[in-house]
Amino acid sequence: MDFDTLVPLIRRLALEAGDRIMEIYGTEDFDVRAKGDASPVTAADEAADALIFAGLRAAFPDTLIVTEEQADSHAATAGSFLIVDPLDGTKEFVQRRGDFTVNIAFVQDGVPVCGVVYAPAKGRLFYTQADGTSVEETGALDKQRPGNLRRIEVSRPDDGGLMVVASKSHRDQATDDYIAQYAVRDMTSAGSSLKFCLVATGEADLYPRLGRTMEWDTAAGDAVLRGAGGQVVRFDDHSPLLYGKPGYENPFFIAFAPGVSLK
């Protein structure tokens, strides 16, 4: 994969998809339907998916593209593939909370090595560069030309007082019980893949997820976090979270800044 070609492409597609999502977000009403797994889907999910898929397919005609909104893509596997969640945090979108993201990633040999996470309602854009390091871009977010780039890095956490981020929509007692094993300085909540980005920027030290997720939910945020020096491991044995699993379903996991003594 040519990352010098891939990075500007996925950055541009994420911004374009974000514009389309915000057009629908700004309407007075939009339809919300339930998919087969009872999760919600809107016209924004579908419009963003169509835009991103077309752009990726034109540039990489021979690369597998796995996307949440195209169920037939979930049966295919490959050693390297692109994976897309065109609108992560649909519940936040429907409830107009703003914590939703556009996610595009490239996975190679089980590892998300390149990714972009864009939160259009918050104006925050995170992505990996061609050299694998992660940045947050600020400014006008021009689609053709990157603006100000800030290299992001994880915190150097103090086990005596951690900053923890957890899900807004999927918080449960098991998660609270796990967090209670740590000395926590403060907690925050966020929706979608923004939680990975908060750990990547040092705004949080630890993000545990004891609930069902799919690889398209996590791959882009995982790539950004890895590029910032963070890690994502399985909850059960603390081995690295790998991608390209049959069905693309994740086990429970922990995202964290190295220096956190995992429980």
N, C-alpha and C positions, 0 to 999 in steps of 0.2 A: 504494500500500500504506500502510495506517495503522500506523505503527511503534509508536504508543502501545498499540495492540491486539495487534500481533504479538509484541512483546518479552515481555510477561508470559505470553503463551500458550506460546511455545516454551520459555521458562524452566520453566514448570510441566510441560509435556509431557516435557521432558528429565528432570526429577526423578522423575516418575511412571514413565517408562521405566526409569530407573536402579534404582528399587525393584524392578521386575519382574525386571530382569536379575540383581540381587543375590539375589533369592529362588532363582533357578535356580543361580547361582554357588555358593550355600551348600549345595546338595544334594550327596550323596556321589557321585552319578554322573549324567551327562546325555549324551544321544546327540549324536554329531558326525557330520555327513554331508558329502559332497563335492558342490558345485554343478557345473554344466556346465563352468566354467573351472577346476575342481579346487580352488577355494578352499573353506575349511570354513564350514559354517553350523550353528547350533544352535537349540534351542527358544528361547533367549534372544533371538537375532537376530529371530526371527519374532514373538515376543510383543511385543517393543519396537516393531517395525515396525507391527504392527496397531494398537497403542495410539496411536502418533504419527500415523499416517495418518488414523485416525478423527478425532482431534482437529483436525488441520489441515483435513481435508475439511469438517467441520462448520462451521468458522469461515470458510473461504475456498472456497466451493463452485465458483467459476469460475476458480481459479488452478491451473495445472499443478503437480502434485506428482511429482517424480522421486525414486524411492527405490531403493536398492540391491537390496532383496529382492523387488521387483516388476518383472520383466524387461520386461513390456509397457510400462512407463513410460519405458523407455530409448529408444524409437523416436520419442517425441514431442518437439517443440521449441517454445519460445516466447520472446519477448523478456524476460519476467519469469517466474520460477518459484521454487517452494520445492524444496529438495533435501535428502534425508535419508540419513544412514548410521546406522541405529538401534543398531549395535554395531560400531564401528570398532576393530580390534585383536582379531578373533576368535581369532587364534592365541594372543595373550596371555591371553584369557579361558580358552581350553581348557587352557593350561598353568598357569593360576592365578597369573599374574604381576601382575595388577592394573592394567596399563597399557592399559585399554580405555576407550572413550569413547562417549557418545551425541552425535550431531551433527545439527543442524538449521540450515539457512541459507536466506536469501532472496536471489536473484540478480536484478539489474536491469541490463539492457543490458550483459551480460557481466561484471558486477562483483558479487561477494558483499558486499552492503551491510549485512547484519544476520545474526547467527549466535550460536549457543550451543554450547559444548563442555562436557560434564559427564563427569567421571571418577568414577563412583560408588564404586569400591573405594578411591579415594584421598580422597574427599570434597572434590574441587576442582571449582569451577563458574566458568566464564568466559563472558561474553556481552557483546554490544554493547548499548548503551542506545539510546533513540529518537533521540538527537542524534548517534549514530554513534561515540561514544567507547566504549572497552572497560573493563570492570571485572572483578575477581574478587570473588565473594561468599563470605563466611566466616560461620561460626556454625551455627545449627541447620538451615539450608536449608529453611525452612518453605515449603510449596508455594504458599500463598496470599499470603505477605507477605515481600518481600525483607529480608534481614538486613543485616549490615555490608557495605558496598561499598567496595572499594579501587580507585581509578582506576589502571589499569596502563599503563605506557609502556615502550617498548623502551629498551635501553641506549644509551649513547654510546660505541661501541666504540673500542678502540685497536687499529689494525692490527698493532701490534707484539706483541699477545697476545690472540687471540680465544678465546672460549668457543664450542665447536662442539657441536651435538647431532645425532645420527644415529640411524637406525633400529635397533631391537633385532633384528627378524626379517628385515630385508632389506639388511643391510650387505654390501657386496661390494668387490672390489678396485678397481673403477672409482671408487667413492665415496672409498675411502682415498687413491687417487692424486690425486683432485681436492682433498681436504682438505689433502694434503701440500704444496700450492702456497701455503698460508697459514702465517703464524706463529701457532701455536696455543698458548694458555696452558693449556688443559685441554679435555677432552672428556667428554661424558656421552651416555648412550643412553636412549631412551624409545620406547615403542610408540605407535601410533595418532596421532591429531591432537594429542596432548599436546606434540609437538615444536614446533608452531606457537605454542602457549601459553607454552612456556618462552622462546621468542624474544620474545613479546609482553610478558612480565613482566620482561625483562632478565636472566633466568637463563641465557640463551644469546644469542649474537650472530648465529649462522649455522646454517642447516639446509639442506644440499643433498640433493636426492633424484634419484638417477640410476637410476630404476626405474619400473616401470609403476604408475600410480595412476589412479583415476577421480575425477571431479569431486565425487562424494559423499564421498570420502575427505578432501577438502581444503577444500571451500567454507566450512564453519563456522569451521575454524581460520584460514583465510585472512581471513575477515571480522573475527575477533577480533584478528589481527595487524595488519590495516590500521587498525582502530580504536585501536590502541596506537601507531601511527606507523610500523609496519613495512611491508615490501614483499614481494611474491612475483612473481618474474619467470621467464620461460622460461630454461632452461639454455643454449639454442643462441644466442640473440641478445639476451638480457636485456630483451626487451620484456615488458610486463605479462602475467601469466597470465590468460587470459580464460575465461569459462564459457559454457555453452550450445553447445558444439562437438558436431557430429554424433557420436553414440555415447558422448558424455560421457567420453572418454578424455583424460587429460592428457599433455602432453610432459614430459620431465624438467624440473625447476624448482629454483629457489633461493629460500628464504625468509631474510630477513636484516633487521638493523637498519641504517637508513641511516647511512653512515659507514664501513661495510665496503667496501673497494675490491675489487669482484668480479673474479675471474680468468676 
